[in-house]
Amino acid sequence: MHGPVDSFTAARLQVGGVADQGRSGGPPPLVSLGQSVVRALRAPVTLRLQWTLGTAQVRYGTSQGHQYGWGRVVNSKNGHAVLFEIGTNGDRIPDVSSVHHIKGASIGWTYGYRTSSNSARAFRACILTSVQYKCSSTPNRTSWW
């Protein structure tokens, strides 16, 4: 699994336009939206919830005609993090992830990633404490979507 998206990788993945579906007919390229764009999307839909250390959510919305999914946490505590894991090949093992550390405020968003009608692309979100590093290490996670 790749580690959380660092600032260099995040800058490289920023959406400058729209991405087309992959040439092989598979899922579109994994393209991300920055946190400020995700926060500004209107009428996002919440898909999955988990209530323990707060509420972990998988949400989706549309930007520039394409649908994106992201992780969000509500009512969590300072020092926790929301981790958004993306499976790209259908095995439901995360290949890419994005993390947002909660500092002060109890709400946070991760980067957003293109959704796909291809079942190989899947998302899940979780709330992590300081000793947990992936969603599989905590019961505070959503199911795969």
N, C-alpha and C positions, 0 to 999 in steps of 0.2 A: 504494500500500500504506500502511496505517496503521502508525505506529511502534509500538514495544513498549508494552504496557499500563503506564501510569503509575499512581501510587498513587491518584489521584482516580478515574480510570476503573476501576481494579480494585475500589475500594470501591463504586462505582455498580453494577458487574456482579456483586457477591457474591450468592450464592444465599440467598434468604430463604425460599424455598419451592420448589415444583417448577414447572417451566415446561411448558406443553402444546405439542403440535405446532402449527406455523403454520397459520393459517386456510386457506391456499391448498393445504394438503396437502403443502407443501414441508418442508424441514428445520425442526426446532424452532428457536425463537429462540436466538441464540448467548449462552449463559449460562455464567458461569465459577464455578469453585470456587477458594478461596484455597489457597495452598501448604500450610498446616497441615492442611486437610481432606484434600488429596491425599495427604499423607504418612501420614495415619491410615487410609486405605482398606485394607481387608483383601483379601488374595489378588489383587493386581492382575496383569494379564496383559501380558507384554512382546511387542510385535508386530514391531518392526523394530530392527536393530542396525547399528552401524557402528564398526569398530575402527581408529582412526588416532590421533587426539589424546585418546583415551579411548573410551568407549562411549556413543553417543547412542542413546536409546531412545524409541519411541512406546509408551506404556502406556495401558491403560484399566482402569476399575473402576466400581463402582456406588455411588451415594450417593442416599439418599432415593428409591430405586426407579428412578433414571435413570442411564444410562451416560455417563461422561465420559472423555475422552482428555487426555493431557498429555505433556510432554517430560521426560525425565530424563537426566542424565549421570552416569556412573560412571568412576572412575579418570582424571579429567581434572586439569589443573593450575591452580594459583592464577593468576588473570588471564584465564582462558578463560571462556566463557559457553555456556550451553545456550539455544538459541532454538527455540521451538515455533511453527510457522507454521500458520495455519488458512486454507484456501480455502473460500469460502462459496457460490460460484456455478458450480462445475464446471470452470473453466478451468485449474485447478492453478497459479494465480498467487495468492500469499498476500494475503488481505484484512485479516487481523488477526494479531497475533503477541504472544507473551509471552516474556520473557527472564529468565534467572536468572544472575547473575554469580558465578563460583566465587571464593570468598575463603577461602583456607586449606584447608578440607575439599575432598575430590575428588569429592563427590557433590552433586547439586542437582536441584531440581524446578521446573517452571514452574507457572503456574496451570493448572487443568483446564477443559476446555470440553465441552459436550454433544456427544455423537456423534449420528449420524443414519443411518438406513438409506437415505436419499436420497444418491445418489452425488455430488451437488453439494457436500456437506461432505467435506473431506479434511484430513488432518493430516500433518505431517512435522516431524522434529527434526534439529538439527545442533549441532555444537560449533564455536564461533567463536573465532578469535584476536582480538587487539585491532584488527586492520586489516580485519576482515570484518564486514559489517552484515546480511547475509541468507543464508539457506541456499544460494541459488543461487550465492553467491560462494565456496563451499568444497566440496571433495570429501568433507568429513567430515559427510555428511548421510545420513539415511535416505531411502527412497523414499516417495512419497505413500501414505497409507493412508486 
